[in-house]
C-alpha cells in the first residue's frame, strides 16, 4: 500500500510539473467566445483575394477605469467584439455599447488612445479590403462616459476628428512625433494591387503610391491634418508591422515599418523638425524578405531599442525544402540595380550597437545566433515582455496560416490541373494548411533565447494579432490571441502563483499631461539589485494590436527597487523615486516631474579600447562584381572571386616598424 501511495503521488507530481506556465482558459468560464471566422465562397477565396487570411488584431485597455484591463477584438467577416473585465477572468460582452459597431466592414487593427484628454480610453479600429470608401474607413469610437453599472458607452467620431482615412489600413500607432505635447497618428496601409508581384521595378518614393502610409498631425483643437508628404512619409510598402521608439536617443520617436512582398522595410528617423527620413540602408545591413509583424524592445538590458521582424521560414528542414525555391544570385544583382536593400527569408533580430562619439552605430542582425528564433513557421505577431518576471524580456510568437500557397507540391499540382481537369474550388481545398503551435522563448540573459515547450499549451492554431496584459492583477502578464476559425486564446500566466515569491514585479501607471494623457513615448528605467531595465511606452506592438498600457517589470527575488526614473516625452522632465517596494502597482504623474539637472545627450561609449582613424590608411577596397554562380557553379557555397581583401604585415624596409600589404582586386 505504501508503494502504491508513493507511485500515485509521483504521478500526480509529474502531471502537475508538465502543465504549461500559461493555462488556456475555457471560453465558457471567461465569457470570451469570439472567433474570427472566415468563410470562403466560389467568388471570394484565397485565389480571388490574397489577403483573405491575413487575420485581425486586438487591443487591451481599461475602458471604464476600474483597474481591470478590457479586451477589444477586431473581426474580418464577423463583427468586432468588446469584453468588459469583471475580475477573476470573467468577462461581459458589451459590444452593443459601441454605437454602430457591426460586421459591415473588414476590420483589421485595434489601437487604444485617449483622443480627447478626458482620461477615458477610446478605441481606433483600422479597416481594409474594400475599394468602396465608406466600406473601408477607419473608425474611432470615443468613450462617452460610464453608467451607474460601471459600463462605458461609445460613439463613432472619426469624421469629426479628421481621421476617417479610407485607404486599406492594417494598423495604426499614436505618438507625439513633433513633441508639441499632443498625440499624432501614423496609419500603416497595405493595398492589394498589381505591384505585389516580385517583378523588379523602380521604387515609388514620392508619396503617390496607392499603398503609401499616412501621418496625421494633431492640430490641438480636436482635429487632425494629413501631414504625410510634408513629413517625408513617401515610400510605398505593403505594411504588416509597425514599431515606434527613439532608436537614436535624441528624444524624438522614430518609426519602423515591416513590409511584405518586394517592398523594403522602412526605418523613418525623426529629423526633429516635423519630418522623417528613411535611413534603413544606413543602419541595417539587410532585412526580412516577407516581413510580417514586428516589435521593438530592449532585449539585452543595455538601454537601447532592438528590433525583431518576422517572416515565414518553416521550422523543420523537410518543410523548408518543400516551400523555398531558393534565391538566385540574380536577385542580389537586381536589388542593387533597382535600389532595393537586400532581403532574406527568415526572422531577424537587429541588435542595437550603441554610439561612438554621439553617432549611432549600425545594428547587427543576430537572429541566427540567439537561439532558433529565426525559423518559427508562418509567423504574425512577436511580443517581447518579461513573462517569467526574472528581469529580462522573453518572446512569444503567434503563428499559423490556413492555406499555404508557398507549398511547391501544391503549386505544381495547381499548374497541372487547374483549368483542365479541376476547378478553383478543388484546387483551393488541396492547399495544405499551417496549423501550428504558438512559440515561447525564454531570455536566458546570455544573448540567447531558449525555446520553452512547457510555457504554452500544445494546441495548433491560426493565431494572428496578440497582446499581453495582467488581466487578473496578480503581477504576471497574461496572453491573448485573435485566432482565425477558432475561439480566441485567453492564457493565464501562473508564474507568480508557482514561484513562491521568487518572481517579484513592479507595475507602473504613467499619468501624462493633457494632450498625451497616456504618456506615449515616456521612457521608464529601473535599477534593482545591480541590474538595469528600460521600457519605452508605446502600445502598438506585434501585429495589428495594442498591448497593456501599464508598464511592467519583473525583478526576480529582489525585495526593493533601488530607483525608478521616468523621462517624459515632450518636456524632457524627469520623475525619480527611490526605494520602491516590490509587488505593487504605483502611479507616476507627469505634473510632479522636474527639469533634469543635465541636458539630454545620447548614450556614448567613452572607454573604448580602440578608436576609428580613417586618415592613417587612406585605402578603399574596390572591385567589380563577378557572379561565379553563373558559370555552371550552382552548388558552390560562396563566391571564390570575392574572398578579399587579403592583408599581411611585416617590416619590409627594416626600419623597425611594421608595414602593411593589401592584396590586389580585379580592378588592378
C-alpha positions, -999 to 999 in steps of 0.1 A, spaced: 0 0 0 29 24 9 45 18 -25 11 24 -43 7 57 -25 43 68 -34 36 59 -71 4 78 -71 20 108 -55 48 107 -81 24 105 -110 4 135 -96 36 155 -91 48 147 -126 14 156 -140 15 190 -123 50 197 -134 40 190 -170 12 216 -170 23 247 -190 31 280 -175 3 296 -194 -31 279 -188 -57 281 -216 -90 292 -200 -123 278 -212 -145 303 -231 -175 290 -211 -157 302 -180 -143 335 -192 -173 345 -213 -149 353 -243 -162 332 -272 -150 354 -300 -139 337 -332 -126 355 -363 -145 331 -386 -136 333 -423 -160 317 -449 -148 312 -484 -171 310 -515 -166 304 -552 -163 341 -558 -144 351 -526 -115 329 -516 -77 329 -513 -72 329 -550 -95 359 -556 -84 379 -526 -49 371 -514 -54 388 -480 -84 368 -470 -64 350 -443 -44 380 -430 -64 379 -398 -70 407 -373 -57 421 -341 -69 431 -307 -65 459 -282 -63 458 -244 -71 488 -221 -91 498 -191 -123 511 -208 -142 520 -176 -113 530 -152 -120 502 -127 -84 490 -127 -91 459 -148 -80 456 -184 -107 450 -210 -104 435 -245 -114 446 -280 -112 421 -308 -112 432 -344 -131 410 -369 -129 405 -406 -162 389 -418 -176 390 -383 -182 420 -361 -156 431 -337 -164 422 -301 -157 441 -269 -154 424 -235 -155 441 -201 -133 426 -174 -154 417 -143 -124 403 -124 -112 368 -118 -110 361 -156 -147 367 -161 -158 390 -189 -190 405 -202 -197 412 -239 -205 449 -242 -202 452 -280 -237 467 -281 -224 497 -261 -204 507 -292 -229 525 -313 -229 514 -349 -202 487 -345 -212 458 -367 -197 435 -393 -203 458 -422 -165 464 -427 -134 442 -428 -117 454 -397 -80 447 -390 -61 466 -362 -70 480 -328 -54 509 -310 -62 523 -276 -59 560 -271 -73 589 -251 -82 611 -281 -99 639 -262 -80 641 -230 -109 632 -208 -89 604 -191 -112 578 -206 -99 552 -231 -111 555 -267 -108 528 -295 -94 533 -330 -100 504 -354 -85 502 -389 -104 488 -419 -91 472 -451 -101 450 -481 -129 471 -497 -124 495 -525 -155 515 -517 -145 544 -493 -175 540 -470 -167 503 -465 -131 510 -458 -130 539 -434 -110 537 -402 -133 542 -372 -129 560 -339 -152 551 -310 -150 578 -284 -158 569 -248 -188 590 -238 -188 581 -202 -196 553 -177 -231 545 -164 -241 536 -129 -234 499 -136 -198 507 -144 -202 501 -182 -187 525 -207 -206 537 -238 -190 548 -271 -199 568 -302 -181 567 -336 -165 601 -344 -136 595 -368 -150 620 -394 -153 647 -367 -116 643 -358 -105 641 -394 -90 606 -392 -116 585 -411 -90 576 -436 -104 553 -463 -74 535 -477 -68 499 -468 -52 501 -434 -37 473 -413 -28 491 -381 -21 525 -366 0 540 -339 -4 571 -318 28 591 -310 39 627 -304 62 629 -334 68 667 -332 69 668 -294 43 696 -292 25 678 -264 -4 661 -282 -6 627 -299 -4 624 -336 -15 594 -357 5 571 -381 -16 548 -403 0 518 -419 -15 507 -452 -14 476 -473 -34 476 -505 -38 446 -528 -26 458 -562 -5 447 -592 27 458 -576 26 429 -551 44 406 -575 81 400 -574 89 417 -607 115 444 -601 107 480 -610 116 514 -597 106 522 -561 79 547 -556 94 573 -532 73 604 -539 42 595 -517 20 588 -547 17 551 -543 -17 536 -535 -2 518 -506 17 548 -491 13 551 -453 -3 582 -438 7 605 -410 -19 628 -393 -7 657 -372 -28 667 -342 -39 703 -345 -46 706 -308 -82 716 -313 -98 682 -316 -89 677 -353 -61 662 -373 -44 673 -406 -29 649 -431 9 658 -430 21 627 -449 40 643 -477 52 673 -458 66 650 -431 85 628 -456 64 597 -453 68 589 -490 79 553 -495 55 527 -508 51 495 -489 29 465 -480 29 472 -443 22 444 -418 41 456 -387 47 490 -370 70 497 -341 78 531 -326 108 540 -305 136 565 -301 163 544 -318 189 572 -319 183 585 -284 177 621 -295 144 624 -276 122 621 -307 102 589 -317 113 570 -348 92 546 -368 99 511 -381 76 496 -407 79 460 -418 67 455 -454 56 423 -472 64 413 -508 92 431 -528 89 464 -509 117 470 -484 112 477 -447 114 513 -436 132 530 -408 119 565 -406 143 585 -385 128 616 -369 147 647 -381 134 668 -352 118 694 -375 85 678 -382 99 655 -409 113 619 -412 140 604 -434 141 567 -443 176 557 -432 173 519 -431 201 514 -456 224 533 -432 216 513 -401 205 478 -413 227 456 -434 198 435 -447 161 428 -439 135 402 -437 121 393 -471 83 389 -465 81 409 -433 51 403 -411 46 417 -376 75 433 -357 84 445 -322 109 469 -307 122 464 -272 155 463 -252 162 426 -252 197 428 -235 191 455 -209 216 480 -223 191 508 -227 188 507 -265 158 496 -286 164 464 -306 141 453 -335 126 419 -344 109 413 -377 90 381 -386 89 360 -418 75 326 -430 105 303 -427 94 268 -416 108 252 -385 117 218 -400 141 210 -428 117 190 -449 92 219 -449 119 243 -459 127 222 -489 90 219 -497 83 257 -497 115 275 -506 125 276 -543 159 291 -535 172 326 -542 193 330 -573 222 355 -573 202 373 -599 180 387 -572 211 401 -554 221 418 -587 186 432 -593 184 446 -557 215 467 -565 202 476 -600 168 489 -588 179 504 -555 164 478 -531 181 467 -499 189 430 -497 162 407 -482 163 372 -468 137 347 -459 139 344 -421 130 362 -389 156 388 -380 167 403 -346 186 436 -351 206 443 -321 214 480 -313 252 486 -310 251 519 -292 270 551 -300 306 563 -307 312 599 -302 275 606 -302 269 589 -336 247 558 -337 263 527 -350 246 503 -374 226 475 -360 239 439 -360 215 411 -372 218 383 -347 187 362 -351 205 330 -360 230 334 -332 205 340 -303 186 307 -305 162 293 -331 140 324 -332 147 328 -369 125 299 -382 92 300 -364 68 290 -393 43 314 -409 45 340 -381 25 371 -374 29 386 -340 61 389 -319 58 403 -284 87 409 -261 79 411 -224 91 397 -191 67 367 -189 86 349 -161 94 380 -140 131 373 -139 143 407 -151 147 403 -189 123 403 -218 111 369 -232 94 364 -265 61 348 -277 53 345 -314 18 338 -328 18 316 -359 -3 299 -385 -19 302 -419 -49 282 -433 -37 279 -469 0 275 -476 2 289 -511 41 287 -510 40 248 -509 58 237 -541 39 204 -544 6 223 -543 18 250 -568 29 223 -592 -4 204 -588 -23 237 -594 -5 243 -627 -11 208 -638 -49 205 -631 -64 240 -627 -85 249 -657 -80 215 -672 -94 187 -650 -102 207 -618 -119 239 -609 -108 266 -585 -127 252 -555 -110 218 -558 -75 234 -561 -81 256 -530 -92 226 -510 -60 208 -519 -38 236 -505 -21 224 -472 -26 243 -440 0 255 -415 -18 250 -382 10 250 -357 16 259 -321 25 294 -310 60 296 -297 75 309 -265 112 317 -260 128 324 -226 155 351 -225 184 333 -207 202 366 -201 232 353 -221 224 368 -255 203 337 -261 166 327 -264 156 292 -254 125 276 -268 102 267 -239 78 239 -249 64 239 -213 52 275 -214 23 273 -239 -4 247 -244 2 222 -271 -26 234 -293 -21 242 -330 -39 273 -342 -41 301 -368 -31 329 -344 -26 365 -357 -29 396 -335 -19 391 -299 -15 412 -268 -3 409 -232 -17 423 -200 -21 414 -164 -58 406 -166 -62 395 -130 -38 419 -114 -17 392 -98 17 405 -111 24 384 -142 15 391 -178 -13 370 -194 -15 365 -231 -45 368 -255 -45 360 -293 -71 366 -320 -75 333 -340 -90 325 -374 -117 299 -373 -111 291 -336 -121 308 -303 -96 334 -291 -70 322 -267 -70 337 -232 -39 323 -215 -35 328 -177 1 332 -166 8 311 -135 43 324 -129 36 343 -96 15 316 -80 41 290 -88 72 310 -79 68 312 -41 77 348 -41 107 343 -64 91 362 -93 88 398 -80 74 426 -101 66 463 -102 38 478 -123 37 515 -132 7 535 -144 20 566 -162 -2 596 -160 6 622 -187 -4 657 -190 -34 668 -212 -26 662 -248 -8 630 -241 -26 616 -211 -14 580 -217 22 592 -219 31 577 -252 69 580 -256 77 581 -219 109 563 -211 109 542 -179 142 529 -163 146 509 -132 177 499 -112 173 468 -90 199 445 -74 227 459 -96 206 453 -128 192 479 -152 160 477 -173 144 500 -198 110 503 -215 98 529 -239 60 534 -237 42 528 -269 12 505 -272 10 495 -309 31 463 -310 33 429 -327 7 425 -354 -24 448 -356 -27 450 -318 -23 472 -288 -8 460 -255 -13 466 -218 -10 504 -210 5 495 -176 44 494 -177 55 460 -163 89 450 -149 99 417 -134 126 418 -107 131 382 -96 138 377 -59 147 413 -52 130 429 -23 134 466 -32 136 485 -64 165 509 -59 152 536 -81 127 543 -109 132 571 -134 107 583 -160 116 607 -187 85 624 -201 83 628 -239 76 664 -248 90 683 -219 120 661 -212 112 664 -175 122 637 -151 103 618 -123 126 599 -99 116 578 -70 137 556 -48 134 525 -26 102 512 -40 86 481 -26 81 451 -49 48 436 -60 29 468 -62 11 489 -88 23 525 -85 13 557 -103 38 583 -115 23 617 -126 39 640 -151 26 670 -133 50 662 -104 81 659 -127 111 683 -126 135 696 -152 166 674 -155 198 686 -139 218 679 -171 207 685 -207 198 653 -226 226 637 -246 227 604 -264 244 575 -247 281 572 -255 309 547 -251 338 568 -238 361 540 -226 366 520 -258 399 501 -263 401 512 -300 390 543 -318 385 547 -355 410 567 -376 404 568 -413 434 591 -420 461 565 -411 455 542 -440 437 560 -469 428 529 -488 394 517 -501 389 482 -515 370 483 -548 363 456 -573 337 448 -600 312 421 -592 318 387 -608 290 361 -604 307 328 -601 274 310 -599 266 318 -635 295 297 -647 278 263 -641 288 266 -604 254 265 -588 263 245 -557 294 263 -546 288 277 -511 301 312 -518 318 333 -544 355 325 -546 361 355 -568 353 378 -538 374 365 -509 395 396 -505 408 419 -495 437 399 -481 463 417 -459 497 410 -445 521 429 -422 558 429 -418 589 452 -416 596 455 -453 624 480 -451 640 470 -418 632 503 -401 617 486 -370 582 495 -379 556 471 -394 543 478 -429 510 466 -445 505 449 -478 469 448 -493 461 423 -520 450 434 -554 415 434 -568 402 426 -603 404 463 -610 442 464 -607 
